[in-house]
Amino acid sequence: MKTLTLFPVLFVIMLSSCSMETFFTVGVSLPSGFSHLARRQLAKTGEPYDVIIVPGIPYDPTKNSSIMTVRILWAKYLYENGIARNIIFSGSAVYSPYIEGIAMKIIADSLGIPSEHTFFEIKSEHSTENVYYSWKMAKEMGFQRIALATDPFQSWALRGFIKKYCQDVVSIPAVYSRTISGNSTLPAIDLNAAYVNDFVSLLDRESFATRLEGTRGFRVAEEERKRQFTNFLTPLGPSLTKR
């Protein structure tokens, strides 16, 4: 019982350290249970999705990121096979000086995905925010059928958050056999357009406790409370909502 109680806590602590490529690699390489779930979900996919949300990952020009490779190539597969009409890549400059959403869009465009069908969201600093802010952006753009397209591990980790805050978002976890081979790499291209000169890492901007809150969706929860409060006051008149 103690082990079961501690597991969610340990999981969240590990997830909050999402700058660690090693941890993400472990997530990508988890056993076949996740892959089986992904294949089953893909088989249920029917009508194309208006847009898929692809969460960001810190970009490091000195090495190939296995998790970024999975996410971008899975997005490419879904687009090329008519499962998704558009793609939103999401993420700010969090742990590296490259804005994740812009960097991933540039790479995706270089792989042949038409640039008019790829978009970026650059406010998010945590995986929960990747989903929430991209979902809001998609709604504002008029997209109705929205899906999360990422590795199976992250899909599983975000299921509770999606159920609570973005209920119409469907998860389509990556099926690795459809996307990558053992030597799959992303192209080495100029990403200066995504580079932030005055970058300060999230590790230096927020304490561990604050980062943990972001990972658990506390920032989104606070935004939702404010939004609902504003919606409640709106019918009462502009004098109560102008602040």
C-alpha positions in Angstrom: 0.0 0.0 0.0 2.8 2.4 0.8 4.5 1.6 -2.5 1.2 2.5 -4.3 0.9 5.7 -2.4 4.4 6.8 -3.1 4.4 6.0 -6.8 2.4 9.1 -7.9 4.6 11.3 -5.8 7.8 9.9 -7.2 6.4 10.0 -10.8 5.5 13.7 -10.5 8.9 14.5 -9.1 10.6 12.8 -12.0 8.3 14.4 -14.5 9.1 17.8 -13.0 12.7 17.3 -14.0 11.8 17.1 -17.6 15.0 18.7 -18.8 16.7 15.4 -18.4 16.9 13.6 -21.8 17.8 10.4 -20.0 14.4 10.3 -18.2 12.5 10.9 -21.5 14.5 8.2 -23.2 13.4 5.8 -20.5 9.8 6.9 -21.1 10.1 6.3 -24.8 11.6 2.9 -24.2 9.0 1.6 -21.8 7.7 -1.9 -22.4 5.1 -3.0 -24.9 2.1 -2.3 -22.8 2.3 1.4 -23.9 2.9 0.4 -27.5 -0.1 -1.9 -27.4 -2.3 0.9 -26.1 -1.0 3.2 -28.9 -1.7 0.7 -31.7 -5.2 0.1 -30.3 -5.9 3.9 -30.2 -4.6 4.4 -33.7 -6.9 1.6 -34.9 -9.9 3.5 -33.5 -9.1 6.7 -35.4 -11.8 7.5 -37.9 -12.5 11.0 -39.4 -9.3 13.1 -39.6 -8.5 15.5 -36.8 -8.5 19.2 -37.5 -5.3 19.6 -35.6 -2.9 17.6 -33.4 -1.0 19.1 -30.4 2.7 18.1 -30.2 4.3 19.0 -26.8 7.8 20.4 -27.0 11.2 19.2 -25.7 14.3 21.2 -25.0 16.5 21.4 -28.2 20.2 20.8 -28.0 22.1 21.3 -31.3 24.9 19.1 -30.1 22.9 15.8 -30.0 19.9 14.1 -31.4 17.0 13.9 -29.0 15.2 10.6 -29.2 12.0 12.0 -27.7 11.9 15.0 -30.2 12.5 12.5 -33.0 9.6 10.4 -31.9 7.2 13.4 -31.5 8.1 15.1 -34.8 8.1 11.9 -36.9 4.8 10.8 -35.4 3.3 14.1 -36.3 4.6 13.8 -39.8 3.1 10.3 -40.1 -0.3 11.4 -38.9 -0.3 14.3 -41.3 0.9 12.3 -44.3 -1.6 9.6 -43.7 -4.5 11.9 -43.5 -5.1 11.4 -39.8 -4.4 15.1 -39.0 -4.9 18.2 -41.1 -2.8 20.6 -39.1 -0.2 20.5 -36.3 0.5 22.8 -33.4 4.0 22.4 -31.9 4.0 23.7 -28.3 6.7 25.0 -26.0 8.7 28.0 -24.8 12.4 28.3 -24.2 12.4 26.4 -21.0 15.7 24.5 -20.4 17.6 25.6 -23.5 17.8 28.9 -25.4 15.7 27.5 -28.2 11.9 28.2 -28.3 10.6 24.6 -28.5 7.5 25.2 -30.5 9.3 27.3 -33.2 12.3 24.9 -33.4 10.0 21.9 -33.9 7.9 23.7 -36.5 11.1 24.6 -38.5 12.3 21.0 -38.3 8.9 19.6 -39.3 8.7 22.0 -42.3 12.1 20.9 -43.4 10.8 17.3 -43.5 8.2 18.3 -46.1 5.1 19.1 -44.0 3.6 22.2 -45.7 4.3 25.2 -43.5 0.7 26.5 -43.8 -0.4 23.5 -41.9 2.1 23.8 -39.0 1.8 26.3 -36.1 3.6 27.0 -32.9 2.5 27.9 -29.4 5.3 29.5 -27.3 3.8 30.2 -23.8 3.9 26.7 -22.3 6.7 25.7 -19.9 5.2 22.5 -18.6 3.5 19.5 -20.3 0.1 20.4 -18.8 0.4 23.8 -20.3 1.4 22.4 -23.7 -2.0 20.8 -23.9 -4.0 23.6 -22.3 -2.6 26.6 -24.2 -2.5 24.7 -27.5 -6.1 23.5 -27.0 -7.2 27.1 -26.4 -5.2 28.3 -29.4 -6.9 25.5 -31.6 -10.3 26.6 -30.4 -9.6 30.2 -31.2 -8.5 29.1 -34.7 -11.8 27.4 -35.3 -10.5 23.8 -35.0 -13.0 21.4 -33.5 -11.5 17.9 -33.6 -8.3 18.1 -31.6 -5.9 15.4 -30.6 -2.7 15.1 -28.5 0.1 13.4 -30.5 3.1 12.4 -28.5 4.9 9.4 -27.1 2.8 6.8 -25.2 4.4 7.6 -21.9 3.5 11.3 -22.0 0.0 10.4 -23.3 -0.5 8.2 -20.2 0.9 10.9 -17.9 -1.5 13.6 -19.2 -4.7 11.5 -19.3 -6.0 12.8 -15.9 -5.3 16.4 -16.8 -6.9 16.1 -20.2 -10.0 14.6 -18.6 -10.3 17.5 -16.2 -9.5 20.5 -18.3 -9.6 19.5 -22.1 -12.2 16.8 -22.3 -12.7 17.0 -26.0 -9.0 16.3 -26.7 -8.2 12.7 -27.8 -4.8 11.1 -27.3 -3.1 9.4 -30.2 0.1 7.9 -28.8 3.0 7.2 -31.1 3.3 3.7 -32.6 7.0 3.4 -33.0 7.0 0.9 -35.8 5.1 3.4 -37.9 7.5 6.3 -37.3 11.1 5.5 -36.6 13.8 3.0 -37.2 16.9 2.4 -35.0 18.9 5.0 -36.9 16.2 7.7 -37.3 17.5 11.2 -36.8 16.3 14.7 -37.4 17.9 17.0 -40.0 20.7 19.4 -38.8 19.3 22.8 -39.9 19.6 26.4 -38.9 17.4 27.2 -36.0 18.6 30.7 -35.2 15.0 31.9 -35.7 14.1 30.0 -32.5 17.1 31.2 -30.5 16.6 33.5 -27.5 19.6 35.7 -26.8 18.8 36.7 -23.2 17.7 33.2 -22.2 17.4 32.2 -18.5 16.7 28.6 -17.7 13.5 27.7 -15.8 15.9 26.1 -13.3 17.1 29.6 -12.5 13.7 31.3 -12.6 11.7 29.0 -10.5 12.2 26.8 -7.4 11.7 23.1 -7.5 8.4 23.4 -5.7 7.1 26.0 -8.2 8.2 23.8 -11.1 6.5 20.9 -9.5 3.3 22.9 -9.3 3.5 23.7 -13.0 4.0 20.1 -13.9 1.0 19.1 -11.9 -1.1 21.7 -13.6 -1.5 24.2 -10.8 -0.9 27.2 -13.1 -3.6 26.0 -15.5 -6.0 25.4 -12.5 -5.4 29.0 -11.4 -6.1 30.4 -14.9 -9.3 28.3 -15.1 -10.5 29.7 -11.7 -10.0 33.2 -12.9 -11.7 32.5 -16.2 -14.7 31.0 -14.5 -14.9 33.9 -12.1 -14.8 36.4 -14.9 -17.5 34.5 -16.8 -19.6 34.5 -13.6 -19.3 38.3 -13.2 -19.8 39.2 -16.9 -23.6 39.1 -16.8 -23.5 41.4 -13.7 -22.1 44.3 -15.7 -18.8 45.8 -17.0 -18.1 47.7 -13.8 -17.4 44.4 -12.0 -15.3 42.8 -14.8 -13.1 45.7 -16.0 -10.4 44.9 -13.5 
